[in-house]
Amino acid sequence: MHTAFITHPACNEHDAGPWHPEAPGRLAAIQDHLIATGLDPLLRHFEAPEVTREQLLRVHDADYLDALDARSPEHGLIHVDPDTAMNPYTLAAARRAAGAAVQATDLVLAGTVQNAFCCVRPPGHHAERRRAMGFCFYNNVAVGAAHALASGQVQRVAIVDFDVHHGNGTEEIFHHQPGVLLCSSFQHPFYPYTDMNFRAPNIIHAPIAAGLGSDAFRAAIEDEWLPALERFAPQMIFISAGFDGHRDDELAQLCLTEDDYAWVTRVVHVLAARHAQDRIVSVLEGGYDLPALARSVRAHLDVLLT
């Protein structure tokens, strides 16, 4: 079996400005590192299709999609919030990013590949059903998970999110949906300043204080995620793969390393083997220090390839 690597050149055309951390160079850094370290030929490469409106409507409202289309600029930038901007190519990139998650889901469910990594941007896990925010427009991982459930081939999917920022959008879309378990680890308190008093039976929070690193991260996964995941016994696992908790990433204050990302990927890999017929779809979220991002994705893929 193989690992799919899914991307599209259009994902490089979204550009929120010269000083914006969520920049086109992120994908080039990953791909260049995979080539330089010899991992690239071991992956099965696919070009992401465009997501369909029907696929987006499983997780986003029609009026939200229409409003985004209407606001897309013919030139220059338009801000949808202080951190999140569209250029003329943003929605084309976002459609490929969400389409990658759908294609990855189809490839894994068909048994064409064992697992898949979507090397795409803009990211998605902050996008709510009716709101773009936090660099995100369409919730890519939610689109993929909803597509898996709509296929009828699985009835239980887990989403695990180790981005340094809480995936508020994924939570808003799926809270109280019994076929989805969402497990998140994130720096707290930190953007998007999620209310830790919110509770839903299918939502697992593992907040980590600023300045902490491997020990706190691994304990949070073992103590909070693993019991819930074992009880839920997912038939497919999606990963919101954010690497901005790395100690070299200046946008946050966690102290993780590539070894931590390899470790958490291995934990998910073992769970997928036990419950989900090895079925994993991983979708890139954050990670803004380019060398750390590239090394972390390499560590993540090393485990997916085993």
PyMOL commands that set and color helices and strands:
alter all, ss='L'
color gray80, all
select helices_A, chain A and resi 9-12+25-36+40-42+53-57+62-71+90-110+140-150+168-174+214-232+258-275+290-304
alter helices_A, ss='H'
color red, helices_A
select strands_A, chain A and resi 3-7+44-47+78-81+84-86+115-118+157-161+180-187+203-208+236-241+280-284
alter strands_A, ss='S'
color yellow, strands_A
deselect
rebuild
show_as cartoon
